[in-house]
Amino acid sequence: MKILVTDYDFPDLELERGLFAAAGIEVVTAQCRTEQAVIDAAGGCSALLVQYAPVTERVLAALPQVGLVSRFGAGYDTVDPDACARHRVWLANSPDYGVGEVATHALGMALSLLRHLPFYDRDVKAGRWHYLSPGTIRRTGNQTVGILGLGRIGKRFAHLARNCFARVIACDPYIIDGDFPAYVERATLQQLFETADVISLHVPLTDETRGLVGPALLSAIRPGAVLVNTARGAVIDVDALMAALDSGRVAAAALDVLPTEPLATDHPLARHPRVLLSPHAAFYSIEAEAELRRKAALNVVQWAKSGRPAYCVVHGTKKPVAA
């Protein structure tokens, strides 16, 4: 069987090559950025191992031999799951590889902004030495943290944050009350934005969440709140966020993800004095990256052996085709 690694930004693919070689699977690699590039590179391949490349209706229609799409990551917004279902293609992911890393990164960003660490660093390096140089600070232990999305990462964030904040509230209409930890209070979306001093986003990118944090919610946000996004960039309307930052309605924002990545160096967010940025790195640790890659590759290996991937998102029916 032959598979295509459509794209990757890891230093190498030795981990994946070792797993595939042991399973007798031939590997083709590319750095696809477009639908056509995927189509052109995937001739004769039974499976696609994808990082950011688009896998759409057009791609799957052009590649009838493809029976599995496995993604490096938990999210799969660059893959059309409905198209996978229509074409009887299995869709698989790496659902739980970096839960602790993302939750810790989000909390680190939040506390960094609340304690003004990036602003102190900027001011000291510019020759300003005073504890009030970036403004006043409120005691974190008197504040409320709000979580939008209480899945694996949202729950881990809540567990970490409960010892830092007075209250932890969360909005997730898809989680029943019994699955809310005892120390997390349920809130509506409106209540979350009106009440929380810090809001951390932990939702997938779907039609429902795309642009969700836009003018309406940002106009209702508690004045002086801090917004943290380690989920997906397109959940936030960036223009609306810029307006809220400029007006002072939002005190500061920490963004690990953006609608378009990488961020252009001349983008207003890159120059804003109250925006903390990281390069879609919340998932990363040495251990998490290895787990991410291993699980995504093992979806292919498991499918080749049994006809079913280990971490299934969309159930397909197609079987591996020999090269």
Backbone as numpy.savetxt, mean C-alpha at the origin, in Angstrom:
# Nx Ny Nz CAx CAy CAz Cx Cy Cz
7.24 -25.68 -17.94 6.40 -24.49 -17.94 7.27 -23.25 -17.94
6.81 -22.22 -18.62 7.55 -20.96 -18.70 6.70 -19.85 -18.11
7.34 -18.96 -17.32 6.62 -17.84 -16.75 7.38 -16.54 -17.03
6.64 -15.43 -16.98 7.23 -14.11 -17.18 7.18 -13.33 -15.88
8.34 -12.83 -15.44 8.37 -11.80 -14.41 8.25 -10.48 -15.16
7.10 -9.86 -15.09 6.82 -8.69 -15.94 7.70 -7.50 -15.59
7.99 -7.31 -14.30 8.78 -6.16 -13.86 9.16 -6.35 -12.40
10.21 -5.66 -11.98 10.64 -5.76 -10.59 11.62 -4.63 -10.30
11.67 -4.19 -9.04 12.68 -3.20 -8.66 13.61 -3.73 -7.57
13.66 -5.06 -7.41 14.60 -5.68 -6.49 16.00 -5.69 -7.13
17.03 -5.77 -6.32 18.39 -5.78 -6.90 18.63 -6.94 -7.85
17.99 -8.08 -7.59 18.15 -9.24 -8.46 16.95 -10.16 -8.24
16.92 -11.27 -8.97 15.83 -12.25 -8.84 16.37 -13.63 -8.45
17.48 -13.63 -7.72 18.10 -14.91 -7.38 17.18 -15.77 -6.52
16.46 -15.17 -5.59 15.54 -15.92 -4.74 14.49 -16.63 -5.61
13.88 -15.86 -6.51 12.84 -16.44 -7.36 13.41 -17.49 -8.31
14.55 -17.19 -8.89 15.15 -18.14 -9.83 15.45 -19.47 -9.15
15.90 -19.42 -7.89 16.17 -20.65 -7.17 14.93 -21.49 -6.95
13.83 -20.85 -6.57 12.58 -21.56 -6.36 12.05 -22.15 -7.66
12.15 -21.38 -8.74 11.63 -21.85 -10.02 12.50 -22.96 -10.60
13.81 -22.83 -10.44 14.71 -23.87 -10.96 14.43 -25.21 -10.28
14.19 -25.16 -8.96 13.92 -26.39 -8.22 12.62 -27.04 -8.67
11.70 -26.21 -9.19 10.40 -26.73 -9.65 10.38 -27.02 -11.15
11.51 -26.80 -11.83 11.59 -27.06 -13.26 10.84 -26.04 -14.09
10.78 -24.80 -13.61 10.04 -23.74 -14.31 11.03 -22.80 -14.97
10.81 -22.54 -16.25 11.65 -21.60 -17.01 11.18 -20.18 -16.74
12.13 -19.24 -16.61 11.81 -17.85 -16.26 12.26 -16.91 -17.37
11.34 -16.02 -17.74 11.65 -14.90 -18.64 11.45 -13.62 -17.84
12.34 -12.65 -17.97 12.21 -11.41 -17.22 12.09 -10.22 -18.16
11.44 -9.17 -17.65 11.27 -7.93 -18.42 11.09 -6.80 -17.42
10.94 -5.60 -17.98 10.60 -4.42 -17.16 9.46 -3.71 -17.87
8.31 -4.35 -17.87 7.14 -3.85 -18.61 6.51 -2.67 -17.88
6.12 -1.66 -18.65 5.43 -0.50 -18.10 4.07 -0.30 -18.75
3.78 -1.02 -19.82 2.54 -0.82 -20.56 1.88 -2.17 -20.83
0.62 -2.13 -21.22 -0.09 -3.34 -21.61 0.63 -4.04 -22.76
0.99 -3.27 -23.78 1.61 -3.86 -24.95 2.94 -4.51 -24.61
3.68 -3.90 -23.70 4.96 -4.50 -23.30 4.75 -5.85 -22.64
3.72 -5.98 -21.82 3.41 -7.28 -21.21 3.04 -8.29 -22.27
2.18 -7.89 -23.20 1.75 -8.78 -24.28 2.95 -9.26 -25.10
3.83 -8.32 -25.43 4.98 -8.66 -26.27 5.95 -9.60 -25.57
6.08 -9.45 -24.24 7.08 -10.23 -23.50 6.58 -11.60 -23.07
5.26 -11.81 -23.08 4.68 -13.00 -22.44 4.39 -14.15 -23.39
4.89 -14.10 -24.61 4.63 -15.19 -25.54 5.08 -16.54 -25.00
4.20 -17.53 -25.00 4.53 -18.86 -24.54 4.56 -19.02 -23.04
4.21 -17.98 -22.29 4.27 -18.04 -20.83 2.89 -18.40 -20.25
2.90 -19.29 -19.27 1.66 -19.74 -18.64 1.26 -18.89 -17.45
2.21 -18.14 -16.86 1.92 -17.35 -15.67 2.69 -16.05 -15.72
2.15 -15.05 -15.04 2.79 -13.74 -14.92 3.06 -13.47 -13.45
4.28 -13.09 -13.15 4.65 -12.64 -11.81 4.87 -11.14 -11.92
4.02 -10.36 -11.25 3.86 -8.93 -11.54 4.20 -8.08 -10.32
4.89 -6.96 -10.57 5.03 -5.97 -9.51 4.12 -4.78 -9.79
4.45 -3.97 -10.79 3.64 -2.80 -11.09 3.02 -2.82 -12.48
3.41 -3.73 -13.33 2.92 -3.76 -14.71 1.41 -3.94 -14.76
0.74 -3.33 -15.74 -0.71 -3.47 -15.85 -1.12 -4.81 -16.45
-2.06 -5.47 -15.80 -2.64 -6.70 -16.34 -4.14 -6.45 -16.45
-4.58 -6.21 -17.66 -5.94 -5.73 -17.93 -6.71 -6.72 -18.81
-7.93 -6.35 -19.12 -8.75 -7.14 -20.06 -8.01 -7.33 -21.38
-7.42 -6.27 -21.88 -6.70 -6.35 -23.16 -5.53 -7.33 -23.07
-4.78 -7.28 -21.98 -3.62 -8.16 -21.81 -4.07 -9.61 -21.75
-5.07 -9.91 -20.96 -5.50 -11.30 -20.80 -6.17 -11.83 -22.06
-6.87 -10.96 -22.79 -7.48 -11.39 -24.04 -6.42 -11.75 -25.07
-5.29 -11.04 -25.01 -4.21 -11.29 -25.97 -3.34 -12.48 -25.58
-3.49 -12.96 -24.33 -2.62 -14.03 -23.82 -3.48 -15.17 -23.28
-4.18 -15.89 -24.16 -5.09 -16.94 -23.68 -4.39 -18.09 -22.98
-3.09 -18.22 -23.17 -2.37 -19.32 -22.52 -2.06 -19.01 -21.05
-2.18 -17.75 -20.65 -1.87 -17.37 -19.27 -2.99 -17.84 -18.35
-2.62 -18.59 -17.31 -3.61 -19.11 -16.38 -3.49 -18.58 -14.97
-2.39 -17.86 -14.69 -2.17 -17.35 -13.34 -1.47 -16.00 -13.40
-1.94 -15.06 -12.57 -1.23 -13.80 -12.32 -0.95 -13.75 -10.82
0.32 -13.71 -10.45 0.71 -13.60 -9.05 1.40 -12.27 -8.85
1.01 -11.55 -7.79 1.55 -10.21 -7.60 2.49 -10.15 -6.41
3.62 -9.44 -6.62 4.50 -9.08 -5.52 3.78 -8.02 -4.68
3.05 -8.41 -3.65 2.36 -7.44 -2.81 1.00 -7.94 -2.39
0.42 -7.24 -1.41 -0.92 -7.59 -0.95 -1.98 -6.97 -1.84
-1.78 -5.71 -2.24 -2.72 -5.05 -3.13 -2.56 -5.54 -4.55
-3.60 -5.36 -5.34 -3.55 -5.82 -6.74 -4.30 -4.85 -7.64
-4.14 -3.53 -7.36 -4.89 -2.54 -8.12 -4.36 -2.34 -9.54
-3.19 -2.88 -9.87 -2.73 -2.82 -11.26 -3.21 -4.02 -12.07
-3.89 -4.94 -11.40 -4.45 -6.13 -12.06 -5.97 -6.04 -11.99
-6.63 -6.33 -13.10 -8.09 -6.27 -13.15 -8.65 -7.63 -12.70
-9.18 -7.71 -11.47 -9.67 -9.01 -10.99 -10.90 -9.49 -11.75
-11.73 -8.56 -12.22 -12.92 -8.96 -13.00 -12.50 -9.58 -14.33
-11.46 -9.02 -14.95 -10.95 -9.60 -16.19 -10.37 -10.98 -15.93
-9.68 -11.14 -14.81 -9.16 -12.46 -14.45 -10.30 -13.46 -14.34
-11.37 -13.06 -13.67 -12.52 -13.96 -13.50 -13.14 -14.31 -14.84
-13.28 -13.32 -15.73 -13.89 -13.58 -17.05 -13.05 -14.54 -17.87
-11.75 -14.45 -17.74 -10.86 -15.29 -18.54 -10.44 -16.56 -17.79
-11.05 -16.83 -16.64 -10.81 -18.04 -15.85 -9.35 -18.13 -15.39
-8.74 -16.93 -15.15 -7.34 -16.84 -14.74 -7.26 -16.70 -13.23
-6.41 -17.47 -12.60 -6.18 -17.35 -11.17 -5.45 -16.03 -10.89
-5.86 -15.35 -9.83 -5.14 -14.17 -9.34 -4.71 -14.46 -7.91
-3.42 -14.26 -7.63 -2.89 -14.54 -6.30 -1.99 -13.38 -5.86
-1.75 -13.31 -4.55 -0.94 -12.21 -4.02 -0.08 -12.71 -2.86
0.55 -11.74 -2.16 1.32 -12.03 -0.94 0.65 -11.24 0.18
-0.35 -11.80 0.84 -1.27 -10.98 1.62 -0.75 -10.46 2.95
0.22 -11.09 3.56 0.54 -10.76 4.95 2.03 -10.65 5.23
2.80 -10.27 4.23 4.25 -10.32 4.37 4.82 -9.16 5.18
4.20 -7.97 5.17 4.81 -6.78 5.77 3.89 -6.06 6.73
3.04 -6.79 7.41 2.04 -6.16 8.29 2.73 -5.32 9.36
3.68 -5.90 10.05 4.37 -5.16 11.11 5.16 -3.98 10.58
5.78 -4.16 9.43 6.59 -3.07 8.85 5.72 -1.86 8.49
4.59 -2.10 7.83 3.74 -0.98 7.41 3.13 -0.28 8.62
2.66 -1.06 9.59 2.07 -0.46 10.79 3.10 0.37 11.55
4.31 -0.16 11.68 5.37 0.56 12.39 5.76 1.83 11.64
5.85 1.73 10.32 6.21 2.89 9.50 5.16 3.99 9.65
3.89 3.60 9.61 2.81 4.58 9.74 2.85 5.26 11.10
3.04 4.47 12.15 3.10 5.06 13.49 4.33 5.94 13.63
5.45 5.49 13.07 6.66 6.31 13.11 6.46 7.65 12.43
5.79 7.64 11.28 5.51 8.88 10.57 4.61 9.79 11.41
3.58 9.21 11.99 2.63 10.00 12.79 3.33 10.65 13.98
4.09 9.86 14.73 4.77 10.40 15.92 5.84 11.41 15.52
6.49 11.17 14.39 7.50 12.12 13.91 6.89 13.49 13.65
5.71 13.51 13.04 5.06 14.78 12.77 4.52 15.42 14.05
3.92 14.61 14.92 3.38 15.16 16.15 4.47 15.77 17.03
5.66 15.16 17.00 6.78 15.67 17.80 7.65 16.64 17.00
7.25 16.96 15.77 7.93 17.95 14.92 9.36 17.56 14.56
9.66 16.29 14.54 11.05 15.89 14.30 11.61 16.37 12.96
10.86 16.19 11.83 11.46 16.69 10.58 11.61 18.20 10.56
10.74 18.90 11.28 10.80 20.37 11.30 11.95 20.84 12.18
12.16 20.18 13.32 13.33 20.50 14.14 14.62 20.26 13.38
14.69 19.13 12.69 15.88 18.81 11.90 16.15 19.89 10.87
15.11 20.30 10.16 15.24 21.36 9.15 15.73 22.65 9.79
15.12 23.04 10.93 15.45 24.32 11.55 16.85 24.34 12.13
17.25 23.24 12.79 18.60 23.18 13.37 19.64 23.30 12.27
19.42 22.61 11.17 20.38 22.66 10.06 20.42 24.03 9.39
19.34 24.81 9.58 19.30 26.18 9.03 19.77 27.21 10.05
20.22 26.75 11.22 20.75 27.67 12.22 19.75 28.17 13.23
18.54 27.60 13.23 17.52 28.01 14.21 17.51 27.00 15.35
17.82 27.46 16.55 17.94 26.57 17.71 16.98 27.02 18.79
15.76 26.51 18.74 14.79 26.82 19.78 13.66 25.80 19.72
13.20 25.38 20.90 12.19 24.32 20.93 10.85 24.76 20.36
10.64 26.06 20.19 9.39 26.55 19.61 9.52 26.94 18.13
10.67 26.65 17.54 10.88 27.12 16.16 9.82 26.63 15.18
9.33 25.38 15.28 8.29 24.96 14.34 6.87 25.11 14.90
6.74 25.70 16.09 5.41 25.86 16.68 5.25 25.02 17.94
4.06 25.08 18.52 3.79 24.37 19.77 3.46 22.91 19.51
3.58 22.10 20.56 3.31 20.67 20.49 2.35 20.30 21.62
1.34 19.52 21.29 0.43 18.99 22.29 0.87 17.59 22.72
0.53 17.25 23.95 0.89 15.94 24.49 0.19 14.84 23.71
0.97 13.91 23.17 0.42 12.82 22.36 -0.55 11.96 23.18
-0.24 11.76 24.43 -1.07 10.92 25.28 -2.44 11.48 25.58
-2.70 12.73 25.17 -4.03 13.34 25.32 -4.82 13.33 24.02
-4.25 12.77 22.96 -4.85 12.89 21.64 -5.53 11.58 21.20
-6.33 11.72 20.14 -7.06 10.59 19.57 -6.48 10.24 18.21
-6.21 8.96 18.00 -5.75 8.49 16.69 -6.91 7.76 16.02
-7.11 8.05 14.76 -8.16 7.42 13.98 -7.59 6.56 12.87
-8.20 5.41 12.65 -7.72 4.44 11.66 -8.83 4.21 10.64
-8.53 4.43 9.38 -9.47 4.13 8.31 -9.06 2.81 7.67
-9.83 1.75 7.97 -9.50 0.42 7.49 -8.88 -0.41 8.59
-9.61 -1.41 9.08 -9.15 -2.18 10.23 -8.89 -3.64 9.83
-8.15 -3.79 8.74 -7.70 -5.12 8.34 -6.45 -5.51 9.11
-5.62 -6.36 8.49 -4.43 -6.84 9.19 -3.54 -5.68 9.66
-3.26 -4.76 8.73 -2.33 -3.67 9.06 -3.00 -2.67 9.99
-4.26 -2.35 9.74 -4.97 -1.43 10.62 -5.03 -1.93 12.05
-5.29 -3.23 12.22 -5.31 -3.81 13.57 -3.94 -3.74 14.23
-2.88 -4.05 13.46 -1.54 -3.99 14.04 -1.19 -2.55 14.43
-1.58 -1.60 13.57 -1.35 -0.19 13.90 -2.07 0.18 15.19
-3.32 -0.27 15.33 -4.09 0.02 16.55 -3.39 -0.55 17.78
-2.87 -1.76 17.65 -2.19 -2.41 18.77 -0.96 -1.62 19.19
-0.22 -1.11 18.22 0.98 -0.34 18.52 0.63 1.04 19.07
-0.42 1.64 18.52 -0.75 3.03 18.85 -1.46 3.19 20.18
-2.07 2.14 20.69 -2.90 2.28 21.89 -2.11 2.73 23.10
-0.81 2.46 23.13 0.01 2.88 24.25 0.54 4.30 24.11
0.28 4.92 22.96 0.78 6.28 22.71 -0.32 7.33 22.79
-1.56 6.92 22.57 -2.67 7.87 22.45 -3.72 7.62 23.52
-4.53 8.66 23.79 -5.61 8.52 24.77 -6.72 7.62 24.25
-7.03 7.74 22.97 -8.11 6.95 22.36 -7.67 6.45 21.01
-8.18 5.27 20.66 -8.01 4.73 19.31 -9.41 4.51 18.75
-9.73 5.17 17.63 -11.02 4.97 16.98 -10.77 4.49 15.56
-11.75 3.81 15.00 -11.56 3.26 13.66 -12.87 3.20 12.90
-12.77 3.33 11.60 -13.90 3.17 10.69 -13.60 2.04 9.73
-14.45 1.03 9.75 -14.37 -0.05 8.77 -15.73 -0.72 8.71
-16.56 -0.36 7.72 -17.91 -0.92 7.65 -17.94 -2.39 7.30
-16.80 -2.96 6.90 -16.76 -4.37 6.51 -16.30 -5.29 7.64
-16.01 -4.72 8.80 -15.58 -5.49 9.96 -16.72 -5.48 10.98
-17.13 -6.65 11.46 -18.20 -6.73 12.45 -17.67 -6.27 13.82
-18.60 -5.90 14.69 -18.21 -5.40 16.00 -17.32 -6.39 16.75
-17.61 -7.67 16.61 -16.84 -8.68 17.32 -15.39 -8.76 16.89
-15.07 -8.24 15.71 -13.69 -8.25 15.22 -12.95 -6.95 15.52
-13.63 -5.99 16.17 -12.95 -4.79 16.65 -12.25 -5.13 17.96
-10.95 -4.87 18.09 -10.30 -5.07 19.39 -11.00 -4.26 20.48
-10.94 -4.72 21.71 -11.65 -4.07 22.81 -11.20 -2.63 23.01
-9.95 -2.33 22.65 -9.41 -0.98 22.87 -9.66 -0.04 21.69
-10.40 -0.48 20.68 -10.70 0.35 19.51 -12.18 0.67 19.49
-12.51 1.96 19.41 -13.90 2.40 19.34 -14.33 2.53 17.88
-15.51 2.02 17.57 -16.03 2.15 16.20 -16.49 3.58 15.95
-16.22 4.10 14.76 -16.66 5.43 14.36 -17.14 5.37 12.92
-18.03 6.28 12.56 -18.39 6.44 11.16 -17.26 7.19 10.46
-17.30 7.22 9.15 -16.28 7.95 8.39 -16.27 9.42 8.80
-17.44 10.03 8.90 -17.53 11.43 9.27 -17.00 11.65 10.69
-17.38 10.79 11.61 -16.90 10.92 12.99 -15.39 10.79 13.07
-14.85 9.88 12.28 -13.40 9.67 12.29 -12.67 10.96 11.93
-13.11 11.62 10.86 -12.42 12.82 10.40 -12.70 14.01 11.29
-13.86 14.07 11.88 -14.19 15.19 12.76 -13.54 15.08 14.13
-13.17 13.86 14.54 -12.74 13.62 15.92 -11.24 13.42 16.06
-10.62 12.69 15.14 -9.24 12.25 15.33 -8.24 13.38 15.15
-7.21 13.38 16.00 -6.09 14.31 15.85 -5.09 13.80 14.82
-5.04 12.49 14.67 -4.20 11.84 13.66 -5.06 10.81 12.95
-4.99 10.79 11.63 -5.73 9.79 10.85 -4.73 9.01 10.01
-4.76 7.69 10.16 -3.88 6.81 9.40 -4.73 5.95 8.47
-4.38 5.94 7.20 -5.16 5.25 6.18 -4.61 3.84 5.94
-5.52 2.85 5.98 -5.12 1.46 5.78 -6.19 0.72 4.97
-6.59 1.31 3.85 -7.61 0.71 2.99 -7.00 0.32 1.65
-7.56 -0.68 0.98 -7.10 -1.00 -0.38 -7.63 0.04 -1.35
-7.05 0.08 -2.54 -7.54 0.97 -3.58 -8.61 0.25 -4.39
-9.84 0.75 -4.29 -10.98 0.20 -5.01 -11.77 1.36 -5.61
-12.81 1.05 -6.35 -13.67 2.12 -6.87 -14.26 2.93 -5.72
-14.51 2.28 -4.59 -15.09 2.95 -3.43 -14.11 3.88 -2.74
-12.82 3.51 -2.71 -11.85 4.30 -1.95 -11.04 5.27 -2.81
-11.10 5.14 -4.12 -10.31 6.05 -4.97 -10.79 7.49 -4.77
-9.90 8.37 -4.37 -10.25 9.76 -4.14 -11.14 9.99 -2.94
-11.27 8.98 -2.07 -12.18 9.08 -0.93 -11.82 10.26 -0.03
-10.53 10.43 0.24 -10.09 11.54 1.08 -9.92 12.75 0.16
-11.04 13.42 -0.06 -11.09 14.55 -0.97 -11.64 15.79 -0.28
-12.16 16.74 -1.06 -12.60 18.02 -0.49 -13.62 17.87 0.64
-14.59 16.96 0.50 -15.64 16.86 1.52 -15.07 16.41 2.86
-14.29 15.33 2.87 -13.73 14.85 4.13 -12.68 15.80 4.69
-11.88 16.38 3.81 -10.83 17.27 4.29 -11.39 18.58 4.82
-12.56 18.98 4.35 -13.19 20.17 4.92 -13.83 19.87 6.27
-14.09 18.59 6.53 -14.69 18.18 7.81 -13.64 17.74 8.83
-12.39 17.63 8.41 -11.36 17.10 9.29 -11.16 18.02 10.49
-10.83 17.46 11.61 -10.56 18.26 12.81 -9.44 19.25 12.51
-9.65 20.53 12.75 -8.60 21.52 12.45 -7.29 21.18 13.15
-6.21 21.21 12.38 -4.89 20.90 12.93 -4.55 19.43 12.96
-5.37 18.60 12.34 -5.10 17.16 12.33 -3.91 16.83 11.44
-3.37 15.65 11.69 -2.27 15.11 10.89 -2.80 13.91 10.11
-2.42 13.81 8.84 -2.88 12.72 7.97 -1.69 11.87 7.54
-1.84 10.55 7.67 -0.77 9.61 7.31 -1.33 8.62 6.31
-0.60 8.39 5.21 -1.04 7.42 4.20 0.08 6.46 3.84
-0.10 5.21 4.26 0.81 4.13 3.84 0.03 3.07 3.07
-1.17 3.43 2.57 -2.05 2.47 1.90 -1.82 2.52 0.39
-2.60 3.36 -0.30 -2.45 3.58 -1.73 -2.59 5.08 -2.00
-1.75 5.58 -2.90 -1.71 7.02 -3.13 -3.01 7.61 -3.61
-3.72 6.88 -4.47 -4.92 7.42 -5.09 -6.11 7.47 -4.15
-5.96 6.99 -2.91 -7.03 7.15 -1.93 -7.21 8.62 -1.57
-6.14 9.41 -1.69 -6.18 10.84 -1.38 -6.23 11.65 -2.66
-7.11 12.65 -2.68 -7.12 13.67 -3.73 -6.00 14.66 -3.38
-4.91 14.59 -4.11 -3.72 15.37 -3.76 -3.99 16.86 -3.83
-4.74 17.32 -4.82 -5.04 18.75 -4.92 -5.83 19.23 -3.70
-6.78 18.41 -3.26 -7.56 18.77 -2.08 -6.67 18.77 -0.83
-5.75 17.83 -0.75 -4.83 17.80 0.38 -3.94 19.04 0.39
-3.42 19.42 -0.76 -2.60 20.62 -0.84 -3.37 21.84 -0.35
-4.63 21.95 -0.76 -5.45 23.08 -0.33 -5.65 23.06 1.18
-5.87 21.87 1.74 -6.08 21.76 3.19 -4.80 22.07 3.96
-3.65 21.70 3.42 -2.38 22.04 4.04 -2.13 23.55 3.99
-2.37 24.13 2.83 -2.12 25.56 2.66 -3.04 26.41 3.53
-4.25 25.93 3.75 -5.19 26.68 4.59 -4.93 26.48 6.07
-4.13 25.46 6.42 -3.87 25.13 7.81 -4.87 24.17 8.40
-5.88 23.79 7.62 -6.88 22.84 8.13 -6.19 21.52 8.51
-5.29 21.06 7.65 -4.43 19.90 7.96 -3.08 20.45 8.37
-2.64 20.07 9.58 -1.38 20.60 10.11 -0.18 20.06 9.36
-0.24 18.76 9.03 0.89 18.12 8.34 0.41 16.81 7.75
1.15 16.31 6.77 0.81 15.03 6.14 2.07 14.22 5.96
1.94 12.92 6.16 3.03 11.97 5.92 2.56 10.98 4.87
3.28 10.90 3.77 2.84 10.11 2.63 3.95 9.15 2.20
3.65 7.87 2.25 4.57 6.87 1.73 4.17 6.46 0.31
2.93 6.76 -0.07 2.40 6.36 -1.37 1.75 7.57 -2.03
1.81 7.60 -3.37 1.29 8.74 -4.12 0.58 8.22 -5.37
-0.34 9.02 -5.92 -1.07 8.56 -7.11 -0.16 8.23 -8.28
0.92 9.01 -8.44 1.92 8.74 -9.48 3.27 8.60 -8.81
3.91 7.47 -9.04 5.21 7.21 -8.43 6.24 6.88 -9.51
7.48 7.38 -9.37 7.96 8.24 -8.29 7.45 9.67 -8.41
7.54 10.41 -7.32 7.11 11.81 -7.28 8.10 12.68 -8.04
7.57 13.53 -8.90 8.43 14.48 -9.61 9.07 15.44 -8.61
10.33 15.74 -8.81 11.05 16.58 -7.86 10.50 18.00 -7.79
9.79 18.44 -8.84 9.22 19.79 -8.82 7.75 19.79 -8.41
7.24 18.65 -7.94 5.85 18.59 -7.49 5.69 19.42 -6.22
4.57 20.12 -6.05 4.36 20.93 -4.84 4.52 20.15 -3.54
4.15 18.87 -3.54 4.31 18.07 -2.32 5.78 17.95 -1.92
6.65 17.88 -2.92 8.08 17.71 -2.64 8.67 18.97 -2.01
8.02 20.08 -2.18 8.54 21.35 -1.66 7.78 21.84 -0.44
6.70 21.15 -0.07 5.87 21.67 1.01 6.57 21.48 2.36
6.62 22.53 3.19 7.38 22.44 4.44 6.74 21.54 5.50
5.47 21.15 5.32 4.80 20.33 6.33 4.36 18.99 5.78
5.11 18.50 4.81 4.86 17.17 4.23 6.09 16.30 4.42
5.87 15.13 4.99 6.93 14.13 5.18 6.71 13.01 4.18
7.75 12.69 3.41 7.62 11.72 2.33 8.59 10.55 2.51
8.14 9.36 2.07 9.03 8.22 1.91 8.64 7.51 0.61
9.56 6.78 0.00 9.38 6.28 -1.38 8.70 4.92 -1.48
7.44 4.82 -1.03 6.72 3.55 -1.05 7.58 2.48 -0.39
8.05 2.82 0.81 9.01 1.96 1.51 8.46 1.37 2.79
7.18 1.65 3.13 6.64 1.20 4.41 6.70 -0.32 4.54
6.60 -1.03 3.44 6.59 -2.50 3.47 7.95 -3.07 3.83
9.02 -2.26 3.73 10.36 -2.83 3.61 11.02 -3.15 4.94
11.53 -4.33 5.01 12.64 -4.76 5.86 13.29 -5.88 5.07
14.48 -6.26 5.44 15.14 -7.37 4.73 14.25 -8.61 4.77
13.69 -8.86 5.97 12.88 -10.07 6.14 11.56 -9.98 5.37
10.93 -8.79 5.40 9.64 -8.64 4.72 9.79 -8.76 3.21
10.86 -8.19 2.67 11.06 -8.29 1.22 11.25 -9.74 0.80
12.02 -10.48 1.58 12.24 -11.91 1.25 10.92 -12.68 1.33
10.11 -12.39 2.34 8.83 -13.08 2.48 7.88 -12.73 1.34
7.84 -11.45 0.99 7.03 -10.98 -0.13 7.38 -11.74 -1.40
8.64 -11.79 -1.73 9.08 -12.40 -2.97 8.87 -13.91 -2.97
9.16 -14.53 -1.82 9.00 -15.98 -1.72 7.54 -16.40 -1.90
6.63 -15.68 -1.22 5.21 -16.05 -1.31 4.66 -15.82 -2.70
5.06 -14.73 -3.35 4.57 -14.48 -4.71 5.07 -15.55 -5.67
6.34 -15.94 -5.53 6.89 -16.98 -6.40 6.29 -18.34 -6.09
6.05 -18.62 -4.81 5.49 -19.92 -4.45 4.05 -20.08 -4.93
3.35 -18.98 -5.16 2.04 -19.09 -5.81 2.17 -19.78 -7.16
3.21 -19.40 -7.90 3.45 -20.01 -9.22 3.84 -21.47 -9.08
4.76 -21.74 -8.15 5.23 -23.12 -7.94 4.07 -24.02 -7.52
3.26 -23.53 -6.58 2.13 -24.34 -6.10 1.12 -24.59 -7.20
0.86 -23.56 -8.02 -0.07 -23.71 -9.14 0.46 -24.73 -10.15
1.77 -24.68 -10.41 2.37 -25.62 -11.35 2.24 -27.06 -10.85
2.30 -27.25 -9.52 2.23 -28.59 -8.94 0.80 -29.10 -8.78
-0.08 -28.21 -8.32 -1.42 -28.67 -7.91 -2.56 -28.05 -8.69
-2.25 -27.02 -9.51 -3.32 -26.34 -10.24 -4.01 -25.26 -9.44
-3.46 -24.92 -8.25 -4.06 -23.90 -7.40 -2.93 -23.14 -6.67
-2.94 -21.79 -6.71 -1.93 -21.03 -5.98 -2.20 -21.03 -4.48
-1.18 -20.71 -3.69 -1.30 -20.75 -2.23 -2.17 -19.63 -1.69
-2.05 -18.43 -2.27 -2.75 -17.25 -1.74 -3.68 -16.70 -2.83
-4.85 -17.28 -2.88 -5.77 -17.02 -3.99 -6.67 -15.82 -3.72
-6.77 -14.93 -4.72 -7.70 -13.80 -4.67 -8.89 -14.05 -5.60
-8.60 -14.48 -6.82 -9.65 -14.86 -7.79 -9.43 -16.31 -8.15
-10.49 -17.11 -8.03 -10.41 -18.53 -8.36 -10.56 -18.70 -9.88
-9.54 -19.26 -10.49 -9.60 -19.55 -11.92 -9.81 -21.03 -12.15
-9.72 -21.40 -13.40 -9.85 -22.81 -13.75 -8.72 -23.28 -14.66
-7.92 -22.35 -15.17 -6.90 -22.73 -16.14 -5.76 -23.48 -15.45
-5.21 -24.43 -16.22 -4.12 -25.26 -15.76 -2.82 -24.81 -16.44
-1.66 -25.13 -15.84 -0.39 -24.80 -16.47 -0.25 -25.45 -17.85
0.39 -24.72 -18.75 0.66 -25.21 -20.08 2.16 -25.38 -20.23
2.61 -26.51 -20.72 4.02 -26.76 -20.90 4.59 -25.83 -21.96
5.81 -25.39 -21.75 6.46 -24.48 -22.71 6.78 -25.24 -23.99
